[in-house]
Every structure is written in structure tokens, then in C-alpha cells.
Amino acid sequence: MEKKLAELKGKRIEVNCGNGVAFAGENLGLEDGMLSLECEGAKRLFIDTAKIVVISEASDTGGKPGFIA
């Protein structure tokens, strides 16, 4: 997982942590097993890579980044 996340650094991605919990934003990189993701309004999230189930490149459809229900 960390290798793929490193390849996507600097890109807008969607991260799914299971149970309907998903986030979208710019991949700022990895440090100590944590993904740094910048969402709307310069809000920064730190996500444990061990909890990530699915990642994908985000589409540029103009959707609102952040929590996805």
C-alpha cells in the first residue's frame, strides 16, 4: 500500500478506510506509516496506512473533497 501511495504523491486521490469512511484530497506524502492528505480549506488529515482498504486517483469532476458519505 505504501509503495502505491508514494507513486501517487502530489496527486488528488480518494482513500477508503472501510465501513463507509472515505476521504479525498491531495496526497502530500507518507511519514512513519501515516498518509498526509490535504482536503478542502487546507484541512490536513493524517491516516494510518494500515487502515486503508482502497485508494484511487480522484476524478476531476469538480466534486467537493473531504468526507464522502
CHARMM-style PDB file with segment names, atoms N, HN, CA, C and O in Angstrom:
ATOM      1  N   MET     1       0.827  -1.192   0.000  1.00  0.00      PROA
ATOM      2  CA  MET     1       0.000   0.000   0.000  1.00  0.00      PROA
ATOM      3  C   MET     1       0.870   1.254   0.000  1.00  0.00      PROA
ATOM      4  O   MET     1       0.604   2.193  -0.749  1.00  0.00      PROA
ATOM      5  N   GLU     2       1.911   1.273   0.838  1.00  0.00      PROA
ATOM      6  HN  GLU     2       2.128   0.510   1.446  1.00  0.00      PROA
ATOM      7  CA  GLU     2       2.748   2.471   0.941  1.00  0.00      PROA
ATOM      8  C   GLU     2       3.485   2.771  -0.360  1.00  0.00      PROA
ATOM      9  O   GLU     2       3.692   3.933  -0.709  1.00  0.00      PROA
ATOM     10  N   LYS     3       3.883   1.713  -1.080  1.00  0.00      PROA
ATOM     11  HN  LYS     3       3.714   0.768  -0.797  1.00  0.00      PROA
ATOM     12  CA  LYS     3       4.563   1.912  -2.360  1.00  0.00      PROA
ATOM     13  C   LYS     3       3.634   2.614  -3.350  1.00  0.00      PROA
ATOM     14  O   LYS     3       4.045   3.558  -4.025  1.00  0.00      PROA
ATOM     15  N   LYS     4       2.402   2.161  -3.437  1.00  0.00      PROA
ATOM     16  HN  LYS     4       2.069   1.394  -2.889  1.00  0.00      PROA
ATOM     17  CA  LYS     4       1.426   2.767  -4.348  1.00  0.00      PROA
ATOM     18  C   LYS     4       1.112   4.202  -3.935  1.00  0.00      PROA
ATOM     19  O   LYS     4       0.998   5.078  -4.793  1.00  0.00      PROA
ATOM     20  N   LEU     5       0.972   4.454  -2.643  1.00  0.00      PROA
ATOM     21  HN  LEU     5       1.065   3.743  -1.946  1.00  0.00      PROA
ATOM     22  CA  LEU     5       0.719   5.814  -2.170  1.00  0.00      PROA
ATOM     23  C   LEU     5       1.889   6.737  -2.505  1.00  0.00      PROA
ATOM     24  O   LEU     5       1.681   7.901  -2.847  1.00  0.00      PROA
ATOM     25  N   ALA     6       3.110   6.229  -2.411  1.00  0.00      PROA
ATOM     26  HN  ALA     6       3.279   5.283  -2.133  1.00  0.00      PROA
ATOM     27  CA  ALA     6       4.287   7.029  -2.757  1.00  0.00      PROA
ATOM     28  C   ALA     6       4.276   7.384  -4.245  1.00  0.00      PROA
ATOM     29  O   ALA     6       4.673   8.487  -4.620  1.00  0.00      PROA
ATOM     30  N   GLU     7       3.826   6.461  -5.089  1.00  0.00      PROA
ATOM     31  HN  GLU     7       3.504   5.565  -4.784  1.00  0.00      PROA
ATOM     32  CA  GLU     7       3.727   6.723  -6.527  1.00  0.00      PROA
ATOM     33  C   GLU     7       2.701   7.806  -6.840  1.00  0.00      PROA
ATOM     34  O   GLU     7       2.835   8.521  -7.834  1.00  0.00      PROA
ATOM     35  N   LEU     8       1.682   7.930  -6.001  1.00  0.00      PROA
ATOM     36  HN  LEU     8       1.573   7.349  -5.194  1.00  0.00      PROA
ATOM     37  CA  LEU     8       0.604   8.894  -6.224  1.00  0.00      PROA
ATOM     38  C   LEU     8       0.831  10.225  -5.498  1.00  0.00      PROA
ATOM     39  O   LEU     8      -0.072  11.061  -5.455  1.00  0.00      PROA
ATOM     40  N   LYS     9       2.006  10.429  -4.938  1.00  0.00      PROA
ATOM     41  HN  LYS     9       2.739   9.750  -4.973  1.00  0.00      PROA
ATOM     42  CA  LYS     9       2.304  11.668  -4.211  1.00  0.00      PROA
ATOM     43  C   LYS     9       2.104  12.872  -5.128  1.00  0.00      PROA
ATOM     44  O   LYS     9       2.534  12.870  -6.282  1.00  0.00      PROA
ATOM     45  N   GLY    10       1.446  13.896  -4.596  1.00  0.00      PROA
ATOM     46  HN  GLY    10       1.097  13.898  -3.659  1.00  0.00      PROA
ATOM     47  CA  GLY    10       1.179  15.121  -5.347  1.00  0.00      PROA
ATOM     48  C   GLY    10      -0.101  15.073  -6.165  1.00  0.00      PROA
ATOM     49  O   GLY    10      -0.504  16.085  -6.739  1.00  0.00      PROA
ATOM     50  N   LYS    11      -0.743  13.919  -6.228  1.00  0.00      PROA
ATOM     51  HN  LYS    11      -0.415  13.097  -5.762  1.00  0.00      PROA
ATOM     52  CA  LYS    11      -1.980  13.778  -6.994  1.00  0.00      PROA
ATOM     53  C   LYS    11      -3.180  13.821  -6.070  1.00  0.00      PROA
ATOM     54  O   LYS    11      -3.066  13.588  -4.866  1.00  0.00      PROA
ATOM     55  N   ARG    12      -4.322  14.121  -6.646  1.00  0.00      PROA
ATOM     56  HN  ARG    12      -4.414  14.310  -7.624  1.00  0.00      PROA
ATOM     57  CA  ARG    12      -5.576  14.104  -5.903  1.00  0.00      PROA
ATOM     58  C   ARG    12      -6.072  12.661  -5.892  1.00  0.00      PROA
ATOM     59  O   ARG    12      -6.249  12.048  -6.945  1.00  0.00      PROA
ATOM     60  N   ILE    13      -6.295  12.123  -4.689  1.00  0.00      PROA
ATOM     61  HN  ILE    13      -6.151  12.621  -3.834  1.00  0.00      PROA
ATOM     62  CA  ILE    13      -6.700  10.732  -4.543  1.00  0.00      PROA
ATOM     63  C   ILE    13      -7.931  10.610  -3.652  1.00  0.00      PROA
ATOM     64  O   ILE    13      -8.292  11.530  -2.918  1.00  0.00      PROA
ATOM     65  N   GLU    14      -8.558   9.448  -3.742  1.00  0.00      PROA
ATOM     66  HN  GLU    14      -8.265   8.700  -4.338  1.00  0.00      PROA
ATOM     67  CA  GLU    14      -9.647   9.075  -2.848  1.00  0.00      PROA
ATOM     68  C   GLU    14      -9.171   7.889  -2.031  1.00  0.00      PROA
ATOM     69  O   GLU    14      -8.619   6.933  -2.576  1.00  0.00      PROA
ATOM     70  N   VAL    15      -9.384   7.951  -0.728  1.00  0.00      PROA
ATOM     71  HN  VAL    15      -9.832   8.727  -0.286  1.00  0.00      PROA
ATOM     72  CA  VAL    15      -8.931   6.920   0.202  1.00  0.00      PROA
ATOM     73  C   VAL    15     -10.143   6.365   0.943  1.00  0.00      PROA
ATOM     74  O   VAL    15     -10.902   7.116   1.555  1.00  0.00      PROA
ATOM     75  N   ASN    16     -10.321   5.041   0.886  1.00  0.00      PROA
ATOM     76  HN  ASN    16      -9.704   4.430   0.389  1.00  0.00      PROA
ATOM     77  CA  ASN    16     -11.429   4.393   1.561  1.00  0.00      PROA
ATOM     78  C   ASN    16     -10.863   3.557   2.708  1.00  0.00      PROA
ATOM     79  O   ASN    16      -9.968   2.735   2.511  1.00  0.00      PROA
ATOM     80  N   CYS    17     -11.396   3.778   3.898  1.00  0.00      PROA
ATOM     81  HN  CYS    17     -12.123   4.446   4.058  1.00  0.00      PROA
ATOM     82  CA  CYS    17     -10.928   3.060   5.083  1.00  0.00      PROA
ATOM     83  C   CYS    17     -11.925   1.997   5.532  1.00  0.00      PROA
ATOM     84  O   CYS    17     -11.803   1.467   6.636  1.00  0.00      PROA
ATOM     85  N   GLY    18     -12.896   1.682   4.704  1.00  0.00      PROA
ATOM     86  HN  GLY    18     -12.995   2.113   3.807  1.00  0.00      PROA
ATOM     87  CA  GLY    18     -13.893   0.675   5.044  1.00  0.00      PROA
ATOM     88  C   GLY    18     -15.040   1.259   5.847  1.00  0.00      PROA
ATOM     89  O   GLY    18     -14.954   2.388   6.329  1.00  0.00      PROA
ATOM     90  N   ASN    19     -16.117   0.492   5.994  1.00  0.00      PROA
ATOM     91  HN  ASN    19     -16.186  -0.425   5.602  1.00  0.00      PROA
ATOM     92  CA  ASN    19     -17.296   0.903   6.772  1.00  0.00      PROA
ATOM     93  C   ASN    19     -17.854   2.252   6.344  1.00  0.00      PROA
ATOM     94  O   ASN    19     -18.384   2.993   7.172  1.00  0.00      PROA
ATOM     95  N   GLY    20     -17.739   2.580   5.049  1.00  0.00      PROA
ATOM     96  HN  GLY    20     -17.309   1.978   4.377  1.00  0.00      PROA
ATOM     97  CA  GLY    20     -18.298   3.832   4.543  1.00  0.00      PROA
ATOM     98  C   GLY    20     -17.487   5.065   4.860  1.00  0.00      PROA
ATOM     99  O   GLY    20     -17.960   6.178   4.631  1.00  0.00      PROA
ATOM    100  N   VAL    21     -16.280   4.910   5.379  1.00  0.00      PROA
ATOM    101  HN  VAL    21     -15.896   4.006   5.564  1.00  0.00      PROA
ATOM    102  CA  VAL    21     -15.431   6.045   5.714  1.00  0.00      PROA
ATOM    103  C   VAL    21     -14.442   6.266   4.576  1.00  0.00      PROA
ATOM    104  O   VAL    21     -13.591   5.417   4.311  1.00  0.00      PROA
ATOM    105  N   ALA    22     -14.559   7.418   3.902  1.00  0.00      PROA
ATOM    106  HN  ALA    22     -15.250   8.108   4.118  1.00  0.00      PROA
ATOM    107  CA  ALA    22     -13.687   7.713   2.773  1.00  0.00      PROA
ATOM    108  C   ALA    22     -13.334   9.196   2.774  1.00  0.00      PROA
ATOM    109  O   ALA    22     -14.093  10.031   3.266  1.00  0.00      PROA
ATOM    110  N   PHE    23     -12.176   9.503   2.218  1.00  0.00      PROA
ATOM    111  HN  PHE    23     -11.560   8.825   1.819  1.00  0.00      PROA
ATOM    112  CA  PHE    23     -11.684  10.870   2.153  1.00  0.00      PROA
ATOM    113  C   PHE    23     -11.100  11.127   0.769  1.00  0.00      PROA
ATOM    114  O   PHE    23     -10.665  10.197   0.091  1.00  0.00      PROA
ATOM    115  N   ALA    24     -11.093  12.391   0.353  1.00  0.00      PROA
ATOM    116  HN  ALA    24     -11.447  13.147   0.905  1.00  0.00      PROA
ATOM    117  CA  ALA    24     -10.489  12.765  -0.925  1.00  0.00      PROA
ATOM    118  C   ALA    24      -9.672  14.026  -0.705  1.00  0.00      PROA
ATOM    119  O   ALA    24     -10.058  14.911   0.058  1.00  0.00      PROA
ATOM    120  N   GLY    25      -8.539  14.090  -1.386  1.00  0.00      PROA
ATOM    121  HN  GLY    25      -8.225  13.371  -2.006  1.00  0.00      PROA
ATOM    122  CA  GLY    25      -7.701  15.271  -1.280  1.00  0.00      PROA
ATOM    123  C   GLY    25      -6.357  15.046  -1.939  1.00  0.00      PROA
ATOM    124  O   GLY    25      -6.123  14.012  -2.565  1.00  0.00      PROA
ATOM    125  N   GLU    26      -5.476  16.023  -1.792  1.00  0.00      PROA
ATOM    126  HN  GLU    26      -5.666  16.863  -1.284  1.00  0.00      PROA
ATOM    127  CA  GLU    26      -4.145  15.917  -2.387  1.00  0.00      PROA
ATOM    128  C   GLU    26      -3.236  15.098  -1.485  1.00  0.00      PROA
ATOM    129  O   GLU    26      -3.149  15.345  -0.282  1.00  0.00      PROA
ATOM    130  N   ASN    27      -2.561  14.123  -2.077  1.00  0.00      PROA
ATOM    131  HN  ASN    27      -2.632  13.922  -3.054  1.00  0.00      PROA
ATOM    132  CA  ASN    27      -1.623  13.266  -1.367  1.00  0.00      PROA
ATOM    133  C   ASN    27      -0.332  14.058  -1.130  1.00  0.00      PROA
ATOM    134  O   ASN    27       0.407  14.347  -2.070  1.00  0.00      PROA
ATOM    135  N   LEU    28      -0.073  14.402   0.128  1.00  0.00      PROA
ATOM    136  HN  LEU    28      -0.674  14.167   0.892  1.00  0.00      PROA
ATOM    137  CA  LEU    28       1.127  15.170   0.474  1.00  0.00      PROA
ATOM    138  C   LEU    28       2.314  14.274   0.794  1.00  0.00      PROA
ATOM    139  O   LEU    28       3.436  14.760   0.935  1.00  0.00      PROA
ATOM    140  N   GLY    29       2.077  12.964   0.911  1.00  0.00      PROA
ATOM    141  HN  GLY    29       1.166  12.569   0.797  1.00  0.00      PROA
ATOM    142  CA  GLY    29       3.165  12.028   1.152  1.00  0.00      PROA
ATOM    143  C   GLY    29       2.968  11.187   2.392  1.00  0.00      PROA
ATOM    144  O   GLY    29       1.957  11.279   3.087  1.00  0.00      PROA
ATOM    145  N   LEU    30       3.984  10.354   2.648  1.00  0.00      PROA
ATOM    146  HN  LEU    30       4.806  10.279   2.083  1.00  0.00      PROA
ATOM    147  CA  LEU    30       3.962   9.405   3.762  1.00  0.00      PROA
ATOM    148  C   LEU    30       5.084   9.708   4.744  1.00  0.00      PROA
ATOM    149  O   LEU    30       6.170  10.143   4.362  1.00  0.00      PROA
ATOM    150  N   GLU    31       4.795   9.467   6.010  1.00  0.00      PROA
ATOM    151  HN  GLU    31       3.912   9.113   6.320  1.00  0.00      PROA
ATOM    152  CA  GLU    31       5.821   9.573   7.037  1.00  0.00      PROA
ATOM    153  C   GLU    31       5.405   8.709   8.213  1.00  0.00      PROA
ATOM    154  O   GLU    31       4.302   8.856   8.739  1.00  0.00      PROA
ATOM    155  N   ASP    32       6.280   7.812   8.624  1.00  0.00      PROA
ATOM    156  HN  ASP    32       7.176   7.693   8.197  1.00  0.00      PROA
ATOM    157  CA  ASP    32       6.034   6.936   9.777  1.00  0.00      PROA
ATOM    158  C   ASP    32       4.724   6.164   9.672  1.00  0.00      PROA
ATOM    159  O   ASP    32       4.002   6.027  10.659  1.00  0.00      PROA
ATOM    160  N   GLY    33       4.410   5.652   8.458  1.00  0.00      PROA
ATOM    161  HN  GLY    33       4.997   5.763   7.656  1.00  0.00      PROA
ATOM    162  CA  GLY    33       3.199   4.860   8.279  1.00  0.00      PROA
ATOM    163  C   GLY    33       1.924   5.657   8.243  1.00  0.00      PROA
ATOM    164  O   GLY    33       0.837   5.089   8.347  1.00  0.00      PROA
ATOM    165  N   MET    34       2.032   6.976   8.096  1.00  0.00      PROA
ATOM    166  HN  MET    34       2.916   7.438   8.012  1.00  0.00      PROA
ATOM    167  CA  MET    34       0.856   7.847   8.051  1.00  0.00      PROA
ATOM    168  C   MET    34       0.799   8.569   6.713  1.00  0.00      PROA
ATOM    169  O   MET    34       1.799   9.121   6.253  1.00  0.00      PROA
ATOM    170  N   LEU    35      -0.375   8.564   6.094  1.00  0.00      PROA
ATOM    171  HN  LEU    35      -1.187   8.116   6.468  1.00  0.00      PROA
ATOM    172  CA  LEU    35      -0.619   9.315   4.872  1.00  0.00      PROA
ATOM    173  C   LEU    35      -1.069  10.713   5.256  1.00  0.00      PROA
ATOM    174  O   LEU    35      -1.963  10.876   6.087  1.00  0.00      PROA
ATOM    175  N   SER    36      -0.458  11.713   4.658  1.00  0.00      PROA
ATOM    176  HN  SER    36       0.267  11.581   3.983  1.00  0.00      PROA
ATOM    177  CA  SER    36      -0.866  13.100   4.870  1.00  0.00      PROA
ATOM    178  C   SER    36      -1.709  13.510   3.669  1.00  0.00      PROA
ATOM    179  O   SER    36      -1.239  13.485   2.531  1.00  0.00      PROA
ATOM    180  N   LEU    37      -2.960  13.887   3.930  1.00  0.00      PROA
ATOM    181  HN  LEU    37      -3.343  13.907   4.854  1.00  0.00      PROA
ATOM    182  CA  LEU    37      -3.913  14.214   2.873  1.00  0.00      PROA
ATOM    183  C   LEU    37      -4.468  15.608   3.128  1.00  0.00      PROA
ATOM    184  O   LEU    37      -4.993  15.881   4.207  1.00  0.00      PROA
ATOM    185  N   GLU    38      -4.355  16.493   2.135  1.00  0.00      PROA
ATOM    186  HN  GLU    38      -3.929  16.271   1.257  1.00  0.00      PROA
ATOM    187  CA  GLU    38      -4.889  17.852   2.283  1.00  0.00      PROA
ATOM    188  C   GLU    38      -6.240  17.940   1.597  1.00  0.00      PROA
ATOM    189  O   GLU    38      -6.354  17.742   0.388  1.00  0.00      PROA
ATOM    190  N   CYS    39      -7.262  18.240   2.390  1.00  0.00      PROA
ATOM    191  HN  CYS    39      -7.169  18.400   3.373  1.00  0.00      PROA
ATOM    192  CA  CYS    39      -8.633  18.333   1.894  1.00  0.00      PROA
ATOM    193  C   CYS    39      -9.011  19.800   1.693  1.00  0.00      PROA
ATOM    194  O   CYS    39      -8.171  20.693   1.810  1.00  0.00      PROA
ATOM    195  N   GLU    40     -10.264  20.030   1.395  1.00  0.00      PROA
ATOM    196  HN  GLU    40     -10.946  19.305   1.299  1.00  0.00      PROA
ATOM    197  CA  GLU    40     -10.770  21.382   1.154  1.00  0.00      PROA
ATOM    198  C   GLU    40     -10.480  22.312   2.323  1.00  0.00      PROA
ATOM    199  O   GLU    40     -10.527  21.900   3.482  1.00  0.00      PROA
ATOM    200  N   GLY    41     -10.183  23.554   2.013  1.00  0.00      PROA
ATOM    201  HN  GLY    41     -10.145  23.888   1.072  1.00  0.00      PROA
ATOM    202  CA  GLY    41      -9.945  24.551   3.050  1.00  0.00      PROA
ATOM    203  C   GLY    41      -8.638  24.360   3.776  1.00  0.00      PROA
ATOM    204  O   GLY    41      -8.493  24.787   4.921  1.00  0.00      PROA
ATOM    205  N   ALA    42      -7.669  23.717   3.117  1.00  0.00      PROA
ATOM    206  HN  ALA    42      -7.786  23.371   2.186  1.00  0.00      PROA
ATOM    207  CA  ALA    42      -6.340  23.466   3.679  1.00  0.00      PROA
ATOM    208  C   ALA    42      -6.401  22.605   4.943  1.00  0.00      PROA
ATOM    209  O   ALA    42      -5.464  22.614   5.742  1.00  0.00      PROA
ATOM    210  N   LYS    43      -7.480  21.874   5.126  1.00  0.00      PROA
ATOM    211  HN  LYS    43      -8.241  21.867   4.478  1.00  0.00      PROA
ATOM    212  CA  LYS    43      -7.582  20.942   6.254  1.00  0.00      PROA
ATOM    213  C   LYS    43      -6.704  19.732   5.956  1.00  0.00      PROA
ATOM    214  O   LYS    43      -6.817  19.136   4.885  1.00  0.00      PROA
ATOM    215  N   ARG    44      -5.842  19.368   6.880  1.00  0.00      PROA
ATOM    216  HN  ARG    44      -5.750  19.852   7.750  1.00  0.00      PROA
ATOM    217  CA  ARG    44      -4.923  18.254   6.678  1.00  0.00      PROA
ATOM    218  C   ARG    44      -5.326  17.073   7.547  1.00  0.00      PROA
ATOM    219  O   ARG    44      -5.569  17.213   8.746  1.00  0.00      PROA
ATOM    220  N   LEU    45      -5.392  15.896   6.909  1.00  0.00      PROA
ATOM    221  HN  LEU    45      -5.194  15.782   5.935  1.00  0.00      PROA
ATOM    222  CA  LEU    45      -5.708  14.667   7.618  1.00  0.00      PROA
ATOM    223  C   LEU    45      -4.483  13.779   7.635  1.00  0.00      PROA
ATOM    224  O   LEU    45      -3.684  13.793   6.699  1.00  0.00      PROA
ATOM    225  N   PHE    46      -4.332  13.002   8.703  1.00  0.00      PROA
ATOM    226  HN  PHE    46      -4.981  12.991   9.464  1.00  0.00      PROA
ATOM    227  CA  PHE    46      -3.262  12.022   8.819  1.00  0.00      PROA
ATOM    228  C   PHE    46      -3.936  10.670   9.009  1.00  0.00      PROA
ATOM    229  O   PHE    46      -4.613  10.436  10.010  1.00  0.00      PROA
ATOM    230  N   ILE    47      -3.743   9.777   8.028  1.00  0.00      PROA
ATOM    231  HN  ILE    47      -3.194   9.967   7.214  1.00  0.00      PROA
ATOM    232  CA  ILE    47      -4.438   8.500   8.013  1.00  0.00      PROA
ATOM    233  C   ILE    47      -3.432   7.364   8.137  1.00  0.00      PROA
ATOM    234  O   ILE    47      -2.448   7.320   7.399  1.00  0.00      PROA
ATOM    235  N   ASP    48      -3.675   6.447   9.067  1.00  0.00      PROA
ATOM    236  HN  ASP    48      -4.475   6.483   9.667  1.00  0.00      PROA
ATOM    237  CA  ASP    48      -2.826   5.275   9.261  1.00  0.00      PROA
ATOM    238  C   ASP    48      -2.940   4.395   8.025  1.00  0.00      PROA
ATOM    239  O   ASP    48      -4.035   3.943   7.693  1.00  0.00      PROA
ATOM    240  N   THR    49      -1.823   4.141   7.336  1.00  0.00      PROA
ATOM    241  HN  THR    49      -0.933   4.508   7.606  1.00  0.00      PROA
ATOM    242  CA  THR    49      -1.857   3.366   6.094  1.00  0.00      PROA
ATOM    243  C   THR    49      -2.352   1.933   6.328  1.00  0.00      PROA
ATOM    244  O   THR    49      -2.870   1.309   5.402  1.00  0.00      PROA
ATOM    245  N   ALA    50      -2.206   1.410   7.527  1.00  0.00      PROA
ATOM    246  HN  ALA    50      -1.785   1.917   8.279  1.00  0.00      PROA
ATOM    247  CA  ALA    50      -2.679   0.056   7.835  1.00  0.00      PROA
ATOM    248  C   ALA    50      -4.210  -0.026   7.826  1.00  0.00      PROA
ATOM    249  O   ALA    50      -4.769  -1.117   7.713  1.00  0.00      PROA
ATOM    250  N   LYS    51      -4.879   1.105   7.944  1.00  0.00      PROA
ATOM    251  HN  LYS    51      -4.425   1.992   8.037  1.00  0.00      PROA
ATOM    252  CA  LYS    51      -6.347   1.142   7.975  1.00  0.00      PROA
ATOM    253  C   LYS    51      -6.961   1.372   6.604  1.00  0.00      PROA
ATOM    254  O   LYS    51      -8.181   1.294   6.459  1.00  0.00      PROA
ATOM    255  N   ILE    52      -6.140   1.655   5.587  1.00  0.00      PROA
ATOM    256  HN  ILE    52      -5.149   1.719   5.705  1.00  0.00      PROA
ATOM    257  CA  ILE    52      -6.646   1.951   4.250  1.00  0.00      PROA
ATOM    258  C   ILE    52      -6.990   0.647   3.526  1.00  0.00      PROA
ATOM    259  O   ILE    52      -6.194  -0.291   3.494  1.00  0.00      PROA
ATOM    260  N   VAL    53      -8.197   0.611   2.946  1.00  0.00      PROA
ATOM    261  HN  VAL    53      -8.843   1.373   2.973  1.00  0.00      PROA
ATOM    262  CA  VAL    53      -8.666  -0.555   2.225  1.00  0.00      PROA
ATOM    263  C   VAL    53      -8.499  -0.357   0.715  1.00  0.00      PROA
ATOM    264  O   VAL    53      -8.043  -1.262   0.016  1.00  0.00      PROA
ATOM    265  N   VAL    54      -8.870   0.828   0.213  1.00  0.00      PROA
ATOM    266  HN  VAL    54      -9.241   1.563   0.781  1.00  0.00      PROA
ATOM    267  CA  VAL    54      -8.843   1.113  -1.221  1.00  0.00      PROA
ATOM    268  C   VAL    54      -8.333   2.527  -1.454  1.00  0.00      PROA
ATOM    269  O   VAL    54      -8.671   3.454  -0.718  1.00  0.00      PROA
ATOM    270  N   ILE    55      -7.503   2.679  -2.505  1.00  0.00      PROA
ATOM    271  HN  ILE    55      -7.229   1.925  -3.103  1.00  0.00      PROA
ATOM    272  CA  ILE    55      -7.110   4.020  -2.950  1.00  0.00      PROA
ATOM    273  C   ILE    55      -7.362   4.112  -4.445  1.00  0.00      PROA
ATOM    274  O   ILE    55      -7.285   3.110  -5.156  1.00  0.00      PROA
ATOM    275  N   SER    56      -7.663   5.315  -4.922  1.00  0.00      PROA
ATOM    276  HN  SER    56      -7.726   6.129  -4.345  1.00  0.00      PROA
ATOM    277  CA  SER    56      -7.832   5.543  -6.353  1.00  0.00      PROA
ATOM    278  C   SER    56      -7.524   6.996  -6.650  1.00  0.00      PROA
ATOM    279  O   SER    56      -7.615   7.860  -5.777  1.00  0.00      PROA
ATOM    280  N   GLU    57      -7.153   7.254  -7.915  1.00  0.00      PROA
ATOM    281  HN  GLU    57      -7.080   6.552  -8.623  1.00  0.00      PROA
ATOM    282  CA  GLU    57      -6.975   8.637  -8.322  1.00  0.00      PROA
ATOM    283  C   GLU    57      -8.362   9.258  -8.396  1.00  0.00      PROA
ATOM    284  O   GLU    57      -9.302   8.652  -8.911  1.00  0.00      PROA
ATOM    285  N   ALA    58      -8.475  10.464  -7.879  1.00  0.00      PROA
ATOM    286  HN  ALA    58      -7.712  10.956  -7.460  1.00  0.00      PROA
ATOM    287  CA  ALA    58      -9.766  11.147  -7.872  1.00  0.00      PROA
ATOM    288  C   ALA    58     -10.048  11.724  -9.246  1.00  0.00      PROA
ATOM    289  O   ALA    58      -9.139  12.177  -9.942  1.00  0.00      PROA
ATOM    290  N   SER    59     -11.307  11.702  -9.626  1.00  0.00      PROA
ATOM    291  HN  SER    59     -12.045  11.334  -9.061  1.00  0.00      PROA
ATOM    292  CA  SER    59     -11.700  12.307 -10.895  1.00  0.00      PROA
ATOM    293  C   SER    59     -11.769  13.819 -10.709  1.00  0.00      PROA
ATOM    294  O   SER    59     -11.993  14.315  -9.605  1.00  0.00      PROA
ATOM    295  N   ASP    60     -11.576  14.521 -11.784  1.00  0.00      PROA
ATOM    296  HN  ASP    60     -11.394  14.118 -12.680  1.00  0.00      PROA
ATOM    297  CA  ASP    60     -11.628  15.988 -11.737  1.00  0.00      PROA
ATOM    298  C   ASP    60     -13.000  16.489 -12.152  1.00  0.00      PROA
ATOM    299  O   ASP    60     -13.120  17.364 -13.009  1.00  0.00      PROA
ATOM    300  N   THR    61     -14.025  15.932 -11.545  1.00  0.00      PROA
ATOM    301  HN  THR    61     -13.927  15.220 -10.849  1.00  0.00      PROA
ATOM    302  CA  THR    61     -15.389  16.322 -11.893  1.00  0.00      PROA
ATOM    303  C   THR    61     -15.858  17.529 -11.091  1.00  0.00      PROA
ATOM    304  O   THR    61     -17.013  17.939 -11.208  1.00  0.00      PROA
ATOM    305  N   GLY    62     -14.986  18.095 -10.290  1.00  0.00      PROA
ATOM    306  HN  GLY    62     -14.047  17.762 -10.196  1.00  0.00      PROA
ATOM    307  CA  GLY    62     -15.354  19.258  -9.503  1.00  0.00      PROA
ATOM    308  C   GLY    62     -16.100  18.913  -8.239  1.00  0.00      PROA
ATOM    309  O   GLY    62     -16.720  19.785  -7.630  1.00  0.00      PROA
ATOM    310  N   GLY    63     -16.053  17.655  -7.831  1.00  0.00      PROA
ATOM    311  HN  GLY    63     -15.549  16.947  -8.326  1.00  0.00      PROA
ATOM    312  CA  GLY    63     -16.711  17.231  -6.607  1.00  0.00      PROA
ATOM    313  C   GLY    63     -16.042  17.856  -5.395  1.00  0.00      PROA
ATOM    314  O   GLY    63     -14.891  18.287  -5.459  1.00  0.00      PROA
ATOM    315  N   LYS    64     -16.756  17.900  -4.319  1.00  0.00      PROA
ATOM    316  HN  LYS    64     -17.691  17.549  -4.267  1.00  0.00      PROA
ATOM    317  CA  LYS    64     -16.247  18.504  -3.094  1.00  0.00      PROA
ATOM    318  C   LYS    64     -15.346  17.519  -2.362  1.00  0.00      PROA
ATOM    319  O   LYS    64     -15.805  16.439  -1.989  1.00  0.00      PROA
ATOM    320  N   PRO    65     -14.052  17.862  -2.142  1.00  0.00      PROA
ATOM    321  CA  PRO    65     -13.168  16.957  -1.421  1.00  0.00      PROA
ATOM    322  C   PRO    65     -13.500  16.908   0.072  1.00  0.00      PROA
ATOM    323  O   PRO    65     -14.161  17.802   0.602  1.00  0.00      PROA
ATOM    324  N   GLY    66     -13.041  15.873   0.727  1.00  0.00      PROA
ATOM    325  HN  GLY    66     -12.504  15.147   0.297  1.00  0.00      PROA
ATOM    326  CA  GLY    66     -13.278  15.744   2.160  1.00  0.00      PROA
ATOM    327  C   GLY    66     -14.023  14.465   2.443  1.00  0.00      PROA
ATOM    328  O   GLY    66     -13.810  13.457   1.770  1.00  0.00      PROA
ATOM    329  N   PHE    67     -14.891  14.493   3.425  1.00  0.00      PROA
ATOM    330  HN  PHE    67     -15.065  15.312   3.972  1.00  0.00      PROA
ATOM    331  CA  PHE    67     -15.631  13.293   3.819  1.00  0.00      PROA
ATOM    332  C   PHE    67     -16.634  12.939   2.741  1.00  0.00      PROA
ATOM    333  O   PHE    67     -17.367  13.797   2.250  1.00  0.00      PROA
ATOM    334  N   ILE    68     -16.660  11.671   2.381  1.00  0.00      PROA
ATOM    335  HN  ILE    68     -16.064  10.974   2.780  1.00  0.00      PROA
ATOM    336  CA  ILE    68     -17.600  11.192   1.365  1.00  0.00      PROA
ATOM    337  C   ILE    68     -18.516  10.178   2.033  1.00  0.00      PROA
ATOM    338  O   ILE    68     -18.049   9.172   2.568  1.00  0.00      PROA
ATOM    339  N   ALA    69     -19.801  10.434   2.004  1.00  0.00      PROA
ATOM    340  HN  ALA    69     -20.180  11.251   1.569  1.00  0.00      PROA
ATOM    341  CA  ALA    69     -20.755   9.520   2.645  1.00  0.00      PROA
ATOM    342  C   ALA    69     -21.177   8.419   1.727  1.00  0.00      PROA
ATOM    343  OT1 ALA    69     -21.976   7.565   2.112  1.00  0.00      PROA
TER     344      ALA     69
END
